[in-house]
Amino acid sequence: MARLIGLILSLTLSGSALATIGDACQSNDDCGKKEHCILEFNQGYCAQFDCSEETSCSSNAKCMAPDASFTVCLKKCSKNSDCRTGYRCYEQGVCLP
């Protein structure tokens, strides 16, 4: 029931059922067109892979290179309260579990 209420609220507030970068997800279908669901993260995490620079991410995201083999857009933050429950703002300025 709580999930249904959350879905209704997100539809009402955003006009769309799709999550954005940093939002919870259960599959790629829950995320935006260019985003993928990282199921290994707590309650899933919508992210965009293969960013080349900050401008290729949405305005609420930051392009990061966790290692030399890939890049990913993650939710931007400046404090823990910018992140959803179960996540915190790391010194790189992104929300992670």
Residue, then its C-alpha position, 0 to 999 in steps of 0.5 A: m500500500a505504501r508503494l502505491i501511495g508513493l507511486i501516486l504521489s510521484l505521478t502527481l508531483s512530477g507528472s511522470a512515473l519515471a524515477t530520476i538519477g539517485d531515485a529508487c528502482q526495481s528495474n531499468d523500466d523504472c528509470g529515465k530513458k538513458e538511465h539504468c537501475i543499479l540493483e546492487f544498491n539499497q532499494g536500487y539506484c537509477a544512474q546513467f552510464d558512460c558520461s564523458e563530462e559534467t554536461s552529459c549528466s542531468s542538472n541534478a547529477k555529477c559524472m564520476a569515474p569510479d575506475a578507469s573502465f567506466t563513468v557514471c552519473l550519480k545524484k549530486c549533493s552538498k549535505n546528507s539531507d540532499c540524499r534519500t533515506g539510507y544514503r549519504c552525501y560523500e565528499q565527492g558531492v554524490c549520494l551513495p549507500 
